[in-house]
Amino acid sequence: HRTKPIIIWDLDGTVIDESLYKESTQTVFKNLFGVTTTDEEYAHHFAEQSYDAELTISFLLSKGARLANLSSLKHVFDLIDEEFKNFIKLGRVEVIATSLKLMQAFNALGHTQCLVTGTNREIVNEVLATLIPNYFAHIITREDTFWQKPHPHPYELCVFKLGVEAGDCIVIENSKEGLISASCAGLKTWVIEHAS
């Protein structure tokens, strides 16, 4: 095993505050479908389900939304991402200060760090350009994996790209889906609380 473990970070809710995803989703659903989404509905149908497409369709239909073309749902997620990118540009998205300090400390100590996230690459690029330094040797985003968390593939892919053993890595996560993904890939995990 390596003397210095590789640190693999999740992004949303671990490095940056993800609460504005809720506002982004609520705004798009209201503007596009006339559907009002409560905080409780968001938590149950989206935050806990990693924006599963089939569950999203079921939710929208249950709220009376007219989905003329169900294949256009990807466009809905693109609009949510665009709304969130606007929040980043407006300075509304905040970095979790504890995570940033840890990242800086790991960098100073010479640890290799990576990022594994279900967020798209455009948002990741915006975050790296605006909010946090790019300390990452490898970045795995939504576009890089066929299966998303809680499937182990995102973390397995990162380990493969690093050319190391799973036991050489420590994952820092905040979500149940992320912890399942990392654990099933054979990686050690640290849970980080929402903190600033």
Solvent accessible surface area in square Angstrom, and as a share of the most:
residue,aa,sasa,rsa
1,H,185,0.83
2,R,112,0.41
3,T,140,0.81
4,K,95,0.40
5,P,42,0.26
6,I,2,0.01
7,I,1,0.01
8,I,0,0.00
9,W,0,0.00
10,D,11,0.06
11,L,1,0.00
12,D,26,0.14
13,G,0,0.00
14,T,0,0.00
15,V,0,0.00
16,I,0,0.00
17,D,51,0.26
18,E,59,0.26
19,S,57,0.37
20,L,22,0.11
21,Y,21,0.08
22,K,58,0.25
23,E,60,0.27
24,S,0,0.00
25,T,0,0.00
26,Q,41,0.18
27,T,40,0.24
28,V,11,0.06
29,F,0,0.00
30,K,109,0.46
31,N,120,0.62
32,L,81,0.40
33,F,45,0.19
34,G,55,0.53
35,V,5,0.03
36,T,84,0.49
37,T,7,0.04
38,T,62,0.36
39,D,74,0.39
40,E,128,0.57
41,E,41,0.19
42,Y,19,0.07
43,A,41,0.32
44,H,102,0.46
45,H,52,0.23
46,F,0,0.00
47,A,56,0.43
48,E,91,0.41
49,Q,68,0.30
50,S,55,0.36
51,Y,58,0.22
52,D,59,0.31
53,A,49,0.38
54,E,134,0.60
55,L,72,0.36
56,T,0,0.00
57,I,33,0.17
58,S,64,0.41
59,F,6,0.03
60,L,0,0.00
61,L,92,0.46
62,S,89,0.58
63,K,77,0.33
64,G,59,0.56
65,A,8,0.06
66,R,223,0.81
67,L,31,0.16
68,A,114,0.89
69,N,86,0.44
70,L,86,0.43
71,S,92,0.59
72,S,52,0.33
73,L,10,0.05
74,K,142,0.60
75,H,99,0.44
76,V,3,0.02
77,F,33,0.14
78,D,53,0.28
79,L,55,0.27
80,I,5,0.02
81,D,6,0.03
82,E,79,0.36
83,E,44,0.20
84,F,0,0.00
85,K,21,0.09
86,N,73,0.37
87,F,13,0.05
88,I,1,0.00
89,K,129,0.55
90,L,130,0.65
91,G,57,0.55
92,R,107,0.39
93,V,5,0.03
94,E,109,0.49
95,V,31,0.18
96,I,7,0.04
97,A,40,0.31
98,T,58,0.33
99,S,0,0.00
100,L,41,0.20
101,K,139,0.59
102,L,62,0.31
103,M,0,0.00
104,Q,80,0.36
105,A,47,0.37
106,F,21,0.09
107,N,72,0.37
108,A,88,0.68
109,L,110,0.55
110,G,52,0.50
111,H,32,0.14
112,T,41,0.24
113,Q,2,0.01
114,C,0,0.00
115,L,0,0.00
116,V,0,0.00
117,T,5,0.03
118,G,35,0.33
119,T,3,0.02
120,N,18,0.09
121,R,82,0.30
122,E,99,0.45
123,I,0,0.00
124,V,0,0.00
125,N,78,0.40
126,E,38,0.17
127,V,1,0.00
128,L,26,0.13
129,A,88,0.68
130,T,70,0.41
131,L,40,0.20
132,I,6,0.03
133,P,56,0.35
134,N,92,0.47
135,Y,54,0.21
136,F,20,0.08
137,A,60,0.46
138,H,61,0.27
139,I,30,0.15
140,I,2,0.01
141,T,1,0.01
142,R,85,0.31
143,E,106,0.48
144,D,57,0.30
145,T,12,0.07
146,F,171,0.71
147,W,127,0.45
148,Q,65,0.29
149,K,24,0.10
150,P,61,0.39
151,H,66,0.30
152,P,28,0.18
153,H,45,0.20
154,P,4,0.03
155,Y,0,0.00
156,E,76,0.34
157,L,32,0.16
158,C,0,0.00
159,V,18,0.10
160,F,160,0.67
161,K,97,0.41
162,L,34,0.17
163,G,68,0.66
164,V,30,0.17
165,E,119,0.53
166,A,26,0.20
167,G,26,0.25
168,D,11,0.06
169,C,0,0.00
170,I,15,0.08
171,V,0,0.00
172,I,3,0.01
173,E,0,0.00
174,N,28,0.14
175,S,38,0.24
176,K,138,0.59
177,E,19,0.09
178,G,0,0.00
179,L,41,0.21
180,I,76,0.39
181,S,0,0.00
182,A,0,0.00
183,S,63,0.41
184,C,84,0.50
185,A,16,0.12
186,G,47,0.46
187,L,9,0.04
188,K,107,0.45
189,T,44,0.26
190,W,113,0.40
191,V,89,0.51
192,I,20,0.10
193,E,129,0.58
194,H,118,0.53
195,A,44,0.34
196,S,116,0.75
